[in-house]
Amino acid sequence: MLHLQGLHIFSTSTPLVSGLDLNILAGQCSALVGESGSGKSLSALALMDLLPSGIRAEGAGLAEARALRRAMVFQEPMTALNPTMRVGEQIAEAARARGKSAPEAKVYALDWMARVQLPEPELSFRKYPHQMSGGQRQRIMIAMAMAQDPELLIADEPTTALDHTVAHDILRLLRALQQSHGFAMLFISHDLDAVAAVADNVYVLRSGECVEQGPLTVVLAQPQHAYTQGLLASRPPENRKPLRLPTVQDFIEGRQISDLERPTYVPSEVILEVRALSKAFAGIPVLHDLDLVLHEGETLGLVGASGSGKSTIARCLVNLAQPDGGEILYRGQRIDGLHRAGRRAMAREIQYIFQDPFSSLSPRMRIGEAIQEAMHVHQLWGDAAQQKIKVLELLEAVGLPQPSLAYDKYPHEFSGGQRQRIGIARTLAVDPRVIICDESVAALDVSVQAQVLNVLNDLKDRFQFSYLFISHDARVVRYMSDRTIVLGEELKG
């Protein structure tokens, strides 16, 4: 369908993508794989003619691409959908752009809402984006794209923010639509498991260059380039727990990969206990009679689909939500319902690492100040000069390069993985005994994820605290956890 040859993308004179050759075949799915910043999304935007101002693209085949009927499914549907329009109208609008009348467009929209398996299409048609779940919003985006009858569908990280079950359903839907309608698909992801579920051919991008390409089965089974080998090896294994996860840099630099296994955890005394915890929102039960026990030095995994109550448990543990029933005990003492002074004292003991470090860090504060602020609030580590020394020690402990330079930078000057390390350093600033990791690696590239998981395990060994590790990624939870609790939609506990 399309042969793209020698794609170059520039920002002023800086090359962002260099000489990408891409064959897109009708009825097949080609995947672009690589870390953030490798040029995947820029290449897709060039095909859609949506590059930001100041960035230009050159290459044979771009004119042919613009002649195709193209549609795109974006990574974050909540920002791609219009919050002031009902979702059905947004799909109908896409159909009207293809020349259909208003009545035809509504019928067409309802038909596509049914085809992408949205419940009760007539009812869903009238909903706004905020009234739908993440998976449902992504189905709306797919319906909008399909309403344009595309010859080329570009799916840019369409499952990154979704839990495993919903992501699997979305991938299966995309693959089924692609095979039944015969359009070409360009699938962009850093998730190799997702790529394996939909792709026929794979292009591996690194720093704007294609380092390996070929049929999916060949590239995944027999990767030739060290970068591809590193991407595959960075994923937590299914059936073992290595002491450290390999990283891409290990393979690029030819480092020896250790085959040591993590030691088996031996339970010690209980540090945190939840008894018969219940919580409802607007009369709808979210948790019911949940029991949970966390031991000293243990990593307890908490896994479940979106809406199963994982984050609600975490919020109850740190007093961001009050349970409707049950008890929460820390070292045998009840901590639910504490007054202000008790909550402040407990905030030192139980800390939280958020999923998105960028939104949890103030964009107006230098990172040194942000970490030092926690020390100042809890009057820890001496005077300001001593606190700064401690901040630099923590930045070094989490593996942030050049801590003294990083101290005076703002959050936007760091990558996603570096910001997550900063969030971890801020958590450690008050010397907690229990750390709640709430989807703390969900949005990270697989290689960066491996680095952060290694840091979390290293810090646990060094500081001897306990983790409650929350994730929808069963593979990550299995690797990190000594024990695992699964929250089910039916049980909610």
C-alpha positions in Angstrom: 0.0 0.0 0.0 2.8 2.4 0.9 6.5 2.4 0.5 8.2 5.1 2.6 11.8 5.6 1.7 14.4 7.7 3.4 12.2 9.5 5.9 14.0 12.3 7.6 12.4 14.5 10.3 14.2 17.6 11.5 13.7 20.2 14.2 15.5 23.2 12.7 18.7 21.5 11.8 18.6 18.7 14.4 17.8 15.3 13.0 15.0 13.5 14.9 14.4 10.6 12.5 17.1 9.6 10.1 16.6 7.6 6.9 13.6 5.4 7.9 12.4 3.0 5.2 9.0 1.6 5.9 6.8 -0.8 3.8 3.1 -0.8 4.8 1.2 -3.7 3.3 -2.6 -3.9 2.8 -4.2 -6.3 5.2 -1.1 -6.5 7.4 0.1 -4.8 10.6 3.6 -3.2 10.8 4.9 -2.2 14.2 7.3 0.5 15.2 9.1 -0.5 18.5 11.5 1.5 20.6 11.9 3.6 23.7 10.5 7.1 24.2 12.4 9.5 22.0 13.2 6.9 19.3 11.0 8.6 16.7 8.0 6.3 16.7 5.3 8.9 17.2 7.0 11.5 15.1 7.1 9.1 12.1 3.4 8.4 12.6 2.6 12.1 12.8 4.6 12.7 9.6 2.3 10.1 7.9 -0.7 11.9 9.2 0.7 15.3 8.2 0.3 16.4 11.9 3.8 17.3 12.8 4.1 20.3 15.2 5.2 23.7 13.9 8.9 23.9 13.5 9.3 20.2 12.7 9.5 19.1 9.1 9.7 15.8 7.3 11.3 14.8 4.0 11.2 11.5 2.2 9.9 9.6 -0.8 6.4 8.3 -0.2 5.1 11.1 2.0 2.9 12.5 -0.9 1.5 9.0 -1.5 0.7 8.7 2.2 -1.2 12.0 2.2 -3.3 10.6 -0.7 -4.5 7.7 1.5 -7.5 7.7 3.7 -5.8 7.8 7.1 -7.1 7.6 10.7 -5.3 7.6 14.0 -6.0 6.1 17.4 -4.2 8.1 20.0 -2.5 7.0 23.2 -4.7 9.0 25.6 -8.3 9.1 24.5 -9.4 11.5 27.3 -7.2 14.2 25.8 -8.0 13.3 22.2 -11.8 13.4 22.7 -13.8 16.6 23.0 -15.0 16.8 26.7 -17.9 19.0 25.7 -19.4 16.7 23.1 -21.3 13.5 23.5 -19.2 10.6 22.3 -21.8 9.4 19.7 -21.8 12.9 18.1 -18.0 12.7 17.8 -18.2 9.5 15.9 -21.0 10.8 13.8 -18.9 13.9 13.0 -16.2 11.7 11.6 -18.8 9.9 9.5 -20.1 13.3 8.2 -16.6 14.2 7.2 -16.8 11.2 4.8 -19.9 12.8 3.1 -22.7 11.1 5.0 -25.9 13.0 6.0 -26.7 13.7 9.6 -29.3 10.8 9.9 -26.9 8.4 8.0 -24.0 9.4 10.2 -25.9 8.7 13.4 -26.9 5.2 12.2 -23.3 4.6 11.1 -22.0 5.8 14.5 -24.4 3.4 16.4 -23.4 0.6 14.1 -19.7 1.1 14.8 -20.3 1.5 18.5 -21.9 -2.0 18.4 -19.0 -3.4 16.3 -16.4 -2.2 18.8 -18.4 -3.9 21.5 -19.5 -0.9 23.5 -22.4 -1.8 25.9 -25.9 -0.5 25.0 -24.9 1.7 22.0 -28.0 3.9 22.2 -27.2 4.7 25.9 -23.5 5.1 25.3 -24.2 7.4 22.3 -25.4 10.1 24.7 -22.6 9.9 27.2 -19.7 12.3 27.6 -16.1 11.1 27.7 -15.7 11.5 31.5 -18.7 9.1 32.0 -16.9 6.2 30.4 -14.0 4.0 31.5 -10.6 4.1 29.9 -11.3 1.0 27.8 -14.6 2.3 26.6 -13.0 5.7 25.7 -10.4 3.8 23.6 -13.2 1.9 21.9 -14.8 5.2 21.0 -11.5 6.4 19.5 -11.4 3.2 17.4 -15.0 3.7 16.3 -14.2 7.3 15.3 -11.2 6.1 13.3 -13.2 3.3 11.6 -16.1 5.6 10.7 -13.7 7.3 8.3 -13.3 4.0 6.4 -9.5 4.2 6.5 -7.0 2.5 4.2 -4.3 3.1 6.8 -5.0 3.0 10.5 -2.2 4.2 12.9 -2.5 3.1 16.5 -0.1 5.1 18.7 0.4 3.3 22.1 -3.4 2.5 22.3 -3.1 0.3 25.4 -0.4 1.9 27.5 -2.7 3.3 30.2 -5.1 0.3 30.3 -5.1 -2.7 32.6 -4.0 -6.1 31.2 -7.5 -7.5 30.6 -8.8 -4.4 28.8 -5.6 -4.0 26.8 -5.9 -7.6 25.6 -9.5 -6.9 24.5 -8.5 -3.7 22.6 -5.6 -5.5 20.9 -7.9 -8.4 19.9 -10.5 -5.9 18.6 -7.9 -4.0 16.5 -6.6 -7.2 15.0 -10.1 -8.5 14.2 -11.1 -5.2 12.5 -7.8 -5.1 10.5 -8.3 -8.6 9.2 -12.0 -8.3 8.4 -11.7 -4.9 6.7 -8.4 -5.4 5.0 -6.9 -2.0 5.9 -3.2 -1.6 6.7 -2.2 -0.9 10.3 0.8 0.8 11.7 1.0 -0.1 15.4 3.3 1.9 17.7 4.4 0.6 21.1 7.2 0.0 23.5 5.3 -3.0 24.9 6.7 -6.1 23.1 3.8 -8.3 24.4 1.3 -6.0 22.7 3.3 -5.9 19.5 3.5 -9.7 19.5 -0.4 -9.9 19.7 -1.0 -7.8 16.6 2.0 -7.3 14.3 3.1 -9.2 11.2 6.3 -7.1 10.7 8.5 -5.2 13.2 10.7 -2.1 12.8 13.0 -1.4 15.8 13.9 2.3 16.2 16.6 3.7 18.4 17.4 7.4 18.5 15.7 8.0 15.2 17.3 5.2 13.3 15.9 1.8 12.4 18.4 -0.8 13.8 16.5 -3.9 12.9 13.5 -5.0 10.9 11.8 -8.1 9.7 8.9 -10.5 10.3 7.6 -10.5 13.9 8.5 -14.2 14.5 12.0 -13.8 13.3 12.8 -10.5 15.2 11.4 -11.7 18.5 12.9 -15.2 18.2 16.3 -14.3 16.8 17.1 -10.6 17.5 20.4 -9.6 15.8 21.0 -6.1 17.2 22.1 -5.6 20.8 19.4 -3.0 21.3 16.6 -5.4 20.3 18.1 -8.1 22.5 18.1 -5.6 25.4 14.5 -4.6 24.9 13.4 -8.3 24.9 15.5 -9.2 27.9 14.4 -6.1 30.0 10.9 -7.6 30.4 10.4 -9.5 33.7 10.6 -13.2 33.0 7.5 -15.4 33.4 8.9 -18.1 35.5 11.9 -16.9 37.5 13.1 -13.9 39.6 16.6 -12.8 38.6 18.5 -10.7 41.2 18.6 -7.9 38.7 16.7 -7.3 35.4 19.0 -6.8 32.4 18.8 -3.3 30.8 19.3 -2.2 27.3 22.5 -0.5 28.3 23.9 -3.8 29.6 23.5 -5.3 26.1 24.7 -2.2 24.3 27.9 -2.0 26.4 28.4 -5.8 26.4 28.2 -6.2 30.2 28.0 -9.7 31.7 24.4 -10.6 32.7 24.1 -12.2 36.1 22.1 -15.4 36.4 21.7 -15.1 40.2 18.2 -15.5 41.6 16.6 -13.3 44.3 16.6 -15.1 47.7 13.2 -16.4 48.9 11.6 -14.1 51.5 11.2 -15.5 55.0 8.2 -13.9 56.7 8.9 -11.9 59.9 6.7 -9.8 62.1 3.6 -8.0 60.8 4.0 -4.3 60.1 0.7 -3.5 58.5 -2.7 -5.2 58.8 -6.1 -4.6 57.2 -9.1 -6.3 58.7 -12.6 -6.4 57.0 -12.0 -3.2 55.1 -15.1 -1.9 53.3 -15.6 1.2 51.1 -18.3 2.5 48.9 -18.7 5.5 46.6 -22.1 6.9 46.0 -23.6 3.8 47.5 -21.7 1.5 45.1 -19.4 -1.0 47.0 -15.8 -0.8 45.9 -14.2 -2.9 48.7 -16.0 -5.5 50.9 -14.5 -7.2 53.9 -10.9 -7.0 52.6 -8.2 -8.6 54.7 -4.5 -7.9 54.1 -1.2 -8.5 56.0 2.2 -7.0 55.2 5.3 -8.2 56.9 8.6 -6.4 57.7 10.8 -6.4 54.6 8.2 -8.0 52.4 6.9 -6.9 49.0 3.2 -7.7 48.8 1.8 -7.5 45.3 -1.8 -6.2 44.7 -3.1 -7.0 41.2 -6.5 -6.5 39.6 -8.4 -4.9 36.8 -9.3 -1.2 36.7 -12.1 -0.6 39.2 -11.3 -3.6 41.4 -10.3 -1.3 44.3 -6.5 -1.3 44.2 -6.0 2.4 44.5 -8.8 2.7 47.0 -7.0 0.4 49.4 -3.8 2.6 49.0 -5.7 5.8 49.6 -7.3 4.4 52.8 -3.8 3.4 54.0 -2.5 6.9 53.7 -5.6 8.7 55.0 -6.6 10.1 51.6 -9.9 8.2 51.9 -11.7 7.0 55.0 -13.0 3.4 55.1 -16.7 2.8 55.8 -15.9 -0.2 57.9 -13.0 -2.4 59.1 -9.7 -1.6 60.8 -6.2 -0.6 59.6 -3.4 -1.4 62.1 0.3 -0.3 61.9 2.5 -2.3 64.3 -0.6 -3.4 66.1 -2.1 0.1 66.6 -5.1 1.3 64.8 -4.4 4.2 62.4 -7.7 4.7 60.6 -9.6 7.8 61.9 -6.5 9.5 63.4 -6.5 13.2 64.2 -4.2 15.7 62.4 -1.2 15.1 64.6 -1.5 11.4 64.3 -1.9 11.5 60.6 1.3 13.7 60.2 3.3 11.2 62.3 1.9 8.3 60.3 2.8 10.1 57.1 6.4 9.5 58.0 5.9 5.8 58.3 3.8 5.1 55.2 4.7 6.9 52.0 3.3 6.8 48.4 5.0 6.6 45.0 2.5 7.9 42.4 2.0 6.6 38.9 2.7 9.9 37.2 5.7 11.7 38.7 5.3 14.7 36.5 1.8 15.6 37.8 2.9 14.8 41.4 5.9 17.2 41.2 5.3 20.9 41.3 6.5 22.4 37.9 7.5 25.6 39.7 9.8 24.0 42.2 13.3 22.8 41.6 13.6 19.1 42.5 16.1 19.8 45.3 13.5 22.1 46.9 10.7 19.6 46.4 12.6 16.8 48.2 13.8 19.1 50.9 10.3 20.4 51.5 9.3 17.0 53.0 12.3 17.1 55.3 11.4 20.6 56.4 7.7 19.7 57.1 8.8 16.7 59.3 11.8 18.5 60.8 14.2 15.8 59.7 18.0 15.6 59.0 19.1 18.9 60.7 19.3 22.4 59.3 19.0 23.4 55.6 22.6 22.7 54.8 22.4 19.2 56.3 19.1 18.6 54.5 20.7 19.5 51.1 23.5 17.0 51.8 20.8 14.4 52.5 18.9 15.3 49.3 22.1 14.8 47.2 22.7 11.4 48.9 19.1 10.3 48.0 19.5 11.4 44.4 22.6 9.4 44.2 21.0 6.4 45.9 18.2 6.3 43.2 20.7 6.4 40.4 20.1 10.0 39.1 23.2 11.1 37.2 25.1 14.2 38.5 23.0 14.9 41.6 24.6 18.3 42.3 23.5 19.5 38.8 20.1 17.8 39.0 19.4 19.5 42.4 18.7 22.9 40.7 16.7 21.7 37.7 12.9 21.6 37.2 10.8 18.5 36.6 10.3 19.2 32.9 14.1 18.9 32.3 14.1 15.2 33.1 12.9 12.1 31.2 10.0 10.0 32.5 12.3 7.5 34.1 14.4 10.2 35.8 11.2 11.9 37.2 10.2 8.6 38.7 13.5 8.3 40.4 13.0 11.8 41.7 9.6 10.7 43.1 11.2 7.8 44.8 13.9 10.0 46.3 11.2 12.4 47.7 9.4 9.4 49.2 12.7 8.3 50.9 13.2 11.8 52.3 11.1 11.1 55.4 12.7 7.6 56.0 9.4 5.6 55.7 9.0 1.9 56.8 6.2 1.1 54.3 6.1 2.4 50.7 3.0 2.1 48.5 3.9 1.8 44.8 0.7 2.6 42.9 1.3 1.7 39.2 4.7 3.3 39.6 6.1 1.8 36.4 3.0 1.5 34.3 3.7 4.4 31.9 7.5 3.7 31.5 9.3 2.1 28.6 10.2 -1.5 29.2 13.9 -0.7 29.4 13.3 2.3 31.8 10.9 0.1 33.8 13.6 -2.5 34.3 15.9 0.2 35.7 13.3 1.5 38.1 12.4 -2.0 39.3 16.1 -2.6 40.0 16.3 0.6 41.9 13.3 -0.3 44.0 14.7 -3.7 44.9 18.2 -2.2 45.7 16.7 0.4 48.0 14.6 -2.2 49.8 17.7 -4.2 50.5 19.6 -1.2 51.6 16.9 0.5 53.8 14.9 -2.6 54.8 11.4 -1.2 54.3 8.3 -3.0 53.0 6.4 -2.5 49.7 2.8 -2.7 48.8 3.2 -3.0 45.1 0.1 -2.2 43.1 -0.1 -2.9 39.3 -2.4 -4.3 36.6 0.7 -5.9 35.0 0.8 -9.5 36.3 4.3 -10.1 34.9 5.8 -7.1 36.9 3.9 -8.1 40.0 5.0 -11.7 39.8 8.6 -10.6 39.5 8.6 -8.0 42.3 6.4 -9.7 44.9 7.0 -12.2 47.7 3.2 -12.8 47.9 0.4 -11.6 45.8 -3.3 -10.7 46.4 -5.6 -10.7 43.4 -8.7 -8.4 43.5 -11.6 -9.7 41.5 -14.4 -7.8 40.0 -16.9 -10.0 41.8 -15.1 -10.3 45.1 -13.7 -6.7 45.5 -11.4 -8.1 48.1 
